[in-house]
């Protein structure tokens, strides 16, 4: 019984390795397909964590982060034409 259990664990472990490897390959293929443009848009309600996740996305994908909220707040503070329209 002990040998059968160990044999089953070995086979299961090897199967898991190969299944994990094919999953890894699938994930890498997905990145190669979808990330050449390096554009990602994150939407959500205020306080949903867009800024928190944005930092992690920037670090992981090495792409710049542009925040329209930050841009509009700067425009309002600077008193630009767009800032005045945004304040209305």
C-alpha positions as CSV (number, residue, x, y, z in Angstrom):
1,X,0.0,0.0,0.0
2,X,2.8,2.4,0.9
3,X,4.6,1.8,-2.4
4,X,1.4,2.3,-4.4
5,X,0.8,5.6,-2.6
6,X,4.3,6.8,-3.2
7,X,4.1,5.8,-6.9
8,X,0.8,7.6,-7.2
9,X,2.3,10.7,-5.7
10,X,5.2,10.6,-8.1
11,X,3.0,10.2,-11.1
12,X,0.7,12.9,-9.9
13,X,3.6,15.2,-9.2
14,X,5.1,14.7,-12.6
15,X,1.6,15.2,-14.2
16,X,1.2,18.4,-12.3
17,X,4.6,19.6,-13.5
18,X,3.8,19.1,-17.1
19,X,0.3,20.5,-16.7
20,X,1.8,23.6,-15.0
21,X,4.3,24.0,-17.7
22,X,1.7,23.9,-20.4
23,X,-0.3,26.5,-18.5
24,X,2.8,28.6,-18.2
25,X,3.4,28.3,-21.9
26,X,-0.3,29.4,-22.5
27,X,0.1,32.4,-20.3
28,X,3.3,33.4,-22.1
29,X,1.7,33.0,-25.5
30,X,-1.2,35.2,-24.3
31,X,1.2,37.9,-23.2
32,X,3.0,37.8,-26.6
33,X,-0.3,38.1,-28.4
34,X,-2.0,40.8,-26.3
35,X,0.9,43.0,-24.9
36,X,2.8,44.2,-27.9
37,X,0.7,47.4,-27.8
38,X,1.4,47.9,-24.1
39,X,-1.9,49.7,-23.5
40,X,-4.2,48.9,-20.6
41,X,-7.2,50.9,-19.4
42,X,-8.4,50.5,-15.8
43,X,-11.9,51.7,-15.0
44,X,-13.6,51.8,-11.6
45,X,-15.5,53.9,-9.1
46,X,-13.6,56.3,-6.8
47,X,-11.8,54.4,-4.2
48,X,-11.9,51.1,-6.1
49,X,-8.1,50.7,-6.2
50,X,-7.3,51.9,-9.7
51,X,-4.3,53.9,-8.5
52,X,-3.1,51.1,-6.2
53,X,-3.3,48.5,-9.0
54,X,-1.9,51.0,-11.5
55,X,1.5,51.1,-9.7
56,X,1.7,47.3,-9.7
57,X,0.7,47.2,-13.4
58,X,3.4,49.8,-14.3
59,X,6.0,47.7,-12.4
60,X,5.0,44.4,-14.0
61,X,4.5,45.5,-17.6
62,X,6.9,48.4,-17.7
63,X,4.4,50.8,-19.2
64,X,3.7,54.4,-18.2
65,X,0.6,55.3,-16.2
66,X,-1.6,58.2,-17.2
67,X,-4.3,59.2,-14.8
68,X,-7.0,61.5,-16.3
69,X,-8.1,62.4,-12.8
70,X,-4.6,63.7,-11.9
71,X,-4.5,65.5,-15.3
72,X,-7.8,67.3,-14.7
73,X,-6.9,68.2,-11.1
74,X,-3.6,69.7,-12.3
75,X,-5.5,71.6,-15.1
76,X,-7.9,73.0,-12.6
77,X,-5.1,74.1,-10.2
78,X,-3.3,75.7,-13.1
79,X,-6.4,77.5,-14.3
80,X,-6.2,76.3,-17.9
81,X,-9.1,76.5,-20.2
82,X,-9.7,72.7,-19.9
83,X,-9.4,73.1,-16.1
84,X,-12.0,75.8,-16.1
85,X,-14.4,73.6,-18.1
86,X,-13.7,70.6,-15.8
87,X,-14.5,72.8,-12.8
88,X,-17.9,73.8,-14.2
